[in-house]
Amino acid sequence: MATANFGKIQIGIYVEIKRSDGRIHQAMVTSLNEDNESVTVEWIENGDTKGKEIDLESIFSLNPDLVPDEEIEPSPETPPPPASSAKVNKIVKNRRTVASIKNDPPSRDNRVVGSARARPSQFPEQSSSAQQNGSVSDISPVQAAKKEFGPPSRRKSNCVKEVEKLQEKREKRRLQQQELREKRAQDVDATNPNYEIMCMIRDFRGSLDYRPLTTADPIDEHRICVCVRKRPLNKKETQMKDLDVITIPSKDVVMVHEPKQKVDLTRYLENQTFRFDYAFDDSAPNEMVYRFTARPLVETIFERGMATCFAYGQTGSGKTHTMGGDFSGKNQDCSKGIYALAARDVFLMLKKPNYKKLELQVYATFFEIYSGKVFDLLNRKTKLRVLEDGKQQVQVVGLQEREVKCVEDVLKLIDIGNSCRTSGQTSANAHSSRSHAVFQIILRRKGKLHGKFSLIDLAGNERGADTSSADRQTRLEGAEINKSLLALKVNKMYFIMKGLLLLTLIFFTQLQNSSTCFT
C-alpha cells in the first residue's frame, strides 16, 4: 500500500523540518503526496504562512517516531541469544544484534524488507566487556528506526523535473533542426555550376556544432546592442541558382563562406567568422527577433529614458518585414512587426502597479525622411521642418502626435502611415522603401515628456549595379539614401550642415539615459 510508506504521518500533525539555512522547527502537515512520496507542510513566520514540499526520508530522519512499523525476519545466520544471558531487554519487533565473542566489529544484517532503505547504524559501539560476554545489546525504538532507514537521498522536486523536461525538449528540437539542415544540405543539384562549392559548404556545415538562439536563452543587458538577421534566398535568387553562403551556428556568431581560387585553378573555401550581440537564422520569427532586440528597450522609456531601434541593411534584406510585419502581395500584416509588438508591451507595462500610479499617457507619431525632406505620414504627408531649440534639442516642427489607448489604435496609425509612405520597385526589390520611416511611441506625464521610443525603418542602401537600368529619379533617390546611410559615423555638426536630417534625429536620441539597438 502506498499509504503505508507514510508510517504514522497524518494530515494535521506537527513534525520537525529542516530549513535550507539549517534551522529546525515544527510545521504542520497539510497533504500527503503519494505520487512522489513526499509531504507538504506549512508554518507561520513573521505573520506570513509559508510552506514547502519535503521528501519522506528527510521527515523520518528528523522524526524517527513516525517511521512505519515493518517487521524484519531474524537472520538465519544469527542464532537466538542464550537463555542464560545476564541482561536481556525487550527489543522492538524481535530485532536482535548479537555481539561477537571475538574482538571483531559486530556484524549487521543489511537486508531490507518492503520499501525500507538501508541506513548505517547510529547507536553507540558496545564495550569490549559486553562483546566478550556475548550479551545482547539494548536497542531503543529510535535507534531501530535509524538502522532501518538509510541517509536521506534528496528527491527531485517538481520544479527540477519540469526543468529537465524542458531541457530534453530543447535537445530534441536541436536534433530535429540539425537533421533538417543535413537533409537540406544533401539535396544538392549536381547540375548547378557551383556544385563543387556547395559540396564544400555542406561538408563544413556538417562538422559544426549547432547551438542556435532559442526563446529559453537569457536576455543580456546592453547599452548599445548590434544584431544580425539572416534571410532565406528569395525566388529570384533560387532561380538563378545563387549560393547560400551564410551560416549561423550559435546565438552570437555569423560565418561567411567565401569561394576562392588558387593560382593553379584549385577552388577552395575561406570561412570568415563575425561576432555580434545576437544572431538570428533564417527560421527565426519576428517575435524572437523582437524579444532580444526591442523588448529590453521598452522598460527604458518608463525609466525616463530615450530608446532607439533601427533596422539597417541592403535593399530587399527584410528591414520593413522585420519592423512593419509580413507582406501578402502589396498588403502588410502590421500585427507581426516590431512596431506593434513594442506597442503591446508598452500597454502591458502601463498596467503594472509601479507605473500605473504615474498616470502616463501614450502618444504616437509617424513620419518619413525622403530626399532630405521630412513628411508627416499621419497628416496627409504635410512637409515638416527640423530645427534646434535654445536647449540644443532637435525638434520636428508641426509633427502631429496622436494619443493611443490600446494596441488596435497603434495598428490603425501604422496602416495609415504605411499607405502614405514613399515606395517603389527596383531590380533588387519589388517593394523597395524609398524613404526612412520613423515611428515614435511617446510617454507623457501631465503634458511633460517622460520617455520616447523611436523605431526606425531605414531605406536600403543600393549598389550601382542594382540601379544601372533604373530611371533618373530612382538613381537620385538611391544616391540620397546612400549619402545619408554613409554618414552614420560623422559628428552632429556634419549632420546639420549637410542637411542629413535622419542622422541628426538619431544622434539626439543617443543621449544620457538612452539605449540603442542596431539590427
N, C-alpha and C positions, 0 to 999 in steps of 0.2 A: 504494500500500500504506500502511495506517495506521502500520505499524511503522517505515516509512522516515522518518516525521516525527521519530522519537526520535533519529535520527543514530547516534552512537556510544555513546549511553546504554544501559547494560545493568544488570541487577539484580546487585547486589554491589559495584559500583564506588563510589568516593568522589567527590563533587562539592562544589564551593563553593556555599554557600547564604547568603542574607542574612536575618537575623532582623528582627523588627518593630522592635527597638530600634536597628537599624543595624549590629549586629555581623555579621561574615562569618566563617564557619568551615566545616569539612568535615563532611559527613554521608553516610551510606551509602544508596544507592538500594535500596528493598525491593520496589517494584512499579511497573509502567508502566500508567497509566490511559489506554487508547485512547479511551474514550468522551468525555472532556473534555480530552484532550491535556495531561495533567499526570503528574507522578511523585510517589510517596510516599517520603519519606526519613526516616531515623531516626538519632539520635545519643545519646550518653551525656553527661549533665550532672549533676554533683553526685551521682553514683551512681545516678541515675534515667534510664531510657530514655525519650526523648521523640521525637516525630515530627510531621510536618506534610505537607500536600499543596501542591506548588508547580507552577505552570504552566511549560510548556517555554520560553517567551520569557525568563522570569527565569533559568532554568537556563543557557540559551545565552548570555545577556548576561554571566554570570559565568564560564562555561566555554566560550569560543569554540572550543576544540579539539574539542568534541563535536558541533559543528554538522554536519548531514548534508551529504554531498558531492553537490551538484546542479549540473549544467552549465548555463551561460547562454550562448546563442549570441552571437557577436560582433555588435554593432550594425551594420546595413548602412550607416548614416551615418558610421561610424568607420572610416577606411581603415587598413590594416595599417601598422605602423611601417616607415620606410625601412630598406633593408639597410645603409646607411652610418651608421646611428645609432652614436653614440660609445659609449654604455654601455647595454646591454640585458641585464637579468637575467631569469631564468626566472620566469614568472608562473603562479600557480595556475590550472589549468583554462583556459588561453588567455584569461583575463580581462584586458583591456588598457584603460588610461586614457591617452589621448594629450593632452598639454598643447597648448593652442592657441598659434599663433605670435603672435597679438595678446596684449595685456595683459588680455584678458577672463578671468574665473574659469573654471577647467576645466569643460567640460561633462561631465555624468554620465548614464549610461544607467540610468533609473529603472524599466525594465521588470522584472517579477518572473516567474519560471517556477515552476510547481508550487505548493507550499504555502508557499514562501518569502515573506516580507513585507519591504517596503522599509524600510531603516534608513539614516538620514543618515550619510554617511561621516565617520569619526572619525580618518582619518590626516592627518598634518600637511600644511599647504599647501606647494606646491612653490616653490622660489626663483624669482625673476624671471629669472635666467640660464637655468635649466632650461626655463622656459616659452618663452623667446626661441629657444633652440636646438632646440625641438621634440623633446626627448628623452623617452623613455618612463619614467614614474615607477615606482619599485620598490614593490611591494605585497607585504606579508608575508601568510601564510595567516591570521593573526589579524585583520589589517585587512580582508582579503577577506571573512571571515565576518561581521565587524561591518558591512560595507557591505551584505551580502546580507539581514541580519535587522534590522528596524526596532526602535524602542524598545519595550520590553515593555509590552503593553497588559494591564492587570490583568484576569485571567479571573475570573468569578464562581465562588465556592466553592459546594459543595453546600449548605452551611448558608444562604447568601444565596438560592439558588434555592428552597429549601424555604420560607423566609420570604416570598418573593414569591408562591409558590403559595398560601400561607395568606391573604395579603392579597387575591389575586384571588378566592379562595373567599368571603372576608368581603364583598367588594364585590358579588359575585353574590348572596349571601344578602340583603344590604341592598336590592338592587334588587328581588328577589323579594318581600321584605316590603313594600316601597313599592308594588309593583304590586298586592299583595293588599289593602293599605289603600285604594288608589284604587278597586279593584273593589268593596270593601265600601261605600265612600262613594257610589259611583254607584248602588248598589242601594237607592235611597230610595223609600219608598212615598209616592206622590203623594196618597193619601187620608189620610195622617197629619195630624192637626190642627196639628202642629208642623213641617209640611213646609218652610215658609219658613226657620225657624231651622236645620233640618237642612241645607238647602242652603248657608246661611251658614257653618256649621261645616265642611261638606265643602269649600267653596271655600277657607276659611282653612287647613285641613289640607293641601290641595293645594299651597299656597305654602310649606310648611315644608320644611326640610332635615332629614330624619330620621337621627339617629345614635344608635340605642338602645344600651343596655348589652349587652355580649357577654362570653362567658367568656374572651376574649382580653384584655380590659381589665385593667390593673393594679389591685391592691388597695391603697388608701391606708390609712395608719395614722391612727386616731382614738382619742382618749381617750373621747369620747362620740360615737357615730355615730347619726344620725337618718335613717331611710329611710322611703320610702313605696311601697306596692304597690297597683296598680290591679287591681280585679277586674272581670270582664265582667258585663254585665247578666244577672240571673237570669231564670228562666222567668216569674215573676210580673211583673217589670218589662217584659219583652218583650211580654207580652200586653196590658199597659196602655199600650204604645207610648211608654214613657219615653225620654228623650233621653240619649245618651252624651255628656256634656259635659266629659270628662277626656281630655286628650291629653298623651302623654309623648314629646316629640320627641328628647330626648337623655338621657344617663345620670344627670343630676342636676337636671332641670327638669321641673316639672309645670305644665301650663296648664289653667285652668278657664275654660270658655266660659259666660258669664252672659248669658242673653237679657234685653234691656231694651226699654223702650218710651218714646218721646218724648211731649211734650205733644200733638203733632199725630197721635198714634197710629202713628207710624212705628216699626217694630220694627228693632232693631239688636243687634249682638253686642259685648259687652265682654269682652276676653280678659285674664285676670289670670295672672301668672307667679309661681310659687313655686319656690324652690331648696332642695334637700336634699342630703345627702351622696350618696345613691343613690336612683334612681327606677326602679321595675320596672313594665313594662307588663303588660297582661292576658295576654300569651303567655309570660311568664317562669315557668319551673317552680320547684318548691320547692328543687331543687338549686342553681339560680343564686342564689336569694334567700339560701340558707344560705352560699354561697361568699363573698358580700360582707358578710354581717351577723355571723353567729355563728361562722363558721370562724376569723376572726382572734382571737376571744376564747379559743379552746381553748388556745393557747400561753400565755396569761396565767396560767392556773391551774397550769401546770407551772413557772412562774417565781415561785411562792409568792404569787400574786395572787388577787383576787376578781373574778369577772366576772358580769355580769347582762345578760340579753337578754329583753326583754318586748315582747309584741305588744299594741298599744292601738288601738282603733277602735270604730266604730259596731257595734251588733249586726248580725250577718249579713254583716260585711265580709270574713270569711275568716281570722280570727285562729286559730281552732282548726284549720282546714285547713292553715295555714302551720306551726304549732308541732307538731301531732299527726300530720298526714297526711291522705290523701284519704279522703272518705266514700263508701261504697257502701251507700245506704239508711241504716240505723242503725249499720252496721259501719264501722270506721275502719281503714285500712291504715297502721299505725304506722311501717312501714319507710321511708316517704317524707316523714316530718316532720322538723323541726329537732331534736327530741329524739333520734331515732335517728341522724341524720347527725352530730350532735355526739358521741354515744357512740362511733360508729365511728372518728372521728378521734382520740378520746382513747386508744383501744386501739392505734391505729396509732402514735401518738406514744410510747406506753409501750415500743414495740419499738426505738426509736432508742437508739443506744449511750449518749448523754449522759444520757438519762432512765432507761434500763434499770438502770443501776448504782445508782439511788436506791432501788430496790425499793419502789415506790409501790403502794398498794392502792387499789382503786376501790370506792366505795360510792355508793348512790343512795337518795334519799328522794323521796316524792311526797305532798304534802298540799294541801288546799284551804282557802280562806277564804270562808265562807258566812255572810252576815248577821252579820258581826263575830265569828264563832267559827272556830276552826281545827280541822280534822279530818284524821286520818292516813288517806290512801287506801290504804296498804299494810297497815293493821292494823285492818280492819273498821270504818273511819271512827271510830276512837277520838277522843274530844274531847281537845284539847291546850291547853296554856297557853303564852303568850308572855310571858317575863319578862326583866328586865335584870339581869345579874350584877354582881359587885363591880368588874369591869373595864369596866363600861358597854357590854358586848356583849349583844346581844339573843340569847336562847336559846329555842328551842321545846322545852319540857319534855315528855319522853315520846315524842318523834319517833323512829320506828324507822328505822334505817339498814340497808339490805340490801347485802351485798357481791356484786359482779357480776364475773364472769370474762371475759365476752365480750358482743358486741352482742346475741346472742339472749337472754341473761339480762335485758338492759335492755328489750328489746321485750316480754318477758313481764310485767315490772313495769309498763310503760306500759299494757298491755292490762288488767291488774288495776285500775290506778288509774282509767282512763277508764270502766271498767264501774261503778265506785262513785261517780264524780263527779256532782254535782247538775246536772241539766239540765232543760230544759222547752221548751215551744213557745209562741211569741208570734206576733203578726200579721206581724212583720218577719222572723222566722227560725224555721224548723221544728225546728232542732236548736240551741236557744239555751243557751249555758252560763250558769248562774245563779250561778257562783262563780268566784273567781280560783284558778287551779291553779298550783302551784309545784313544778317538777321540778328536783331538785338532783343534780349529779354532784360527788362529794366525793373528793379525793385525800388519803390519809393515809400518813405515813411513820413507822413504828414507833408507831402509835397516835396520833400528833400530826397536827393539821390542816396540810396542805401547800397546798391550794388548793380553791376552791369555785366552781362554775359554776351559777348559778341561771337557769333557763329558765321564764319566767312567761307564762302564757296568761291575760290579763285578761278578765274578763267585759265584754261590750259595753255601752257607755253607750246609754241609751234615751231617745227623745223621748216626751213626754207623749202626742203624737198616736198613737204606735205602741202605747201601753198603755192607751188610754182605754176599750177594750172588755174589758180583762183583769179577772180576779177580784182580790180584795183581796190575796191572798198574792203574786200576781205583781207587783202595784203596789208592795208593800212591798219585795220583792226588788229591783225596779228603782230604788227610792229609795235603798236601801243601796248598790247598785252605783254609782250616780251620785255619792253623797256621798263614797265612797272615791276615785273617779277625779278628782273635782273638787279634792281636797286634795293633788295632786301637787306644788304649788309651796310649800306651807307647811312650817314647820320641824318638827324632831324632837319637841319638847315638845307641839306640837299633835297630832301623831300619837298619842302616848302618852295624852294627856289625853282625846282624843276616842275612843280605842279603835280607831283605824284601823290594824289590825294589818298589813295588806298594805303600807301606806306606811312603817310602822316597819321592816319587814323590808327593803324596798327601800333605805331610807335607810342602813341599816347595811351593806349590800353595796357602797355607793358610798364606800368609804374610800380610804386611800392604797393605791397599787399595785393599782388596780382599773380595769376597763374596762366600759363600758355601751353596749348597742345598743338603740335605741328604734325599733321597726317598727310 
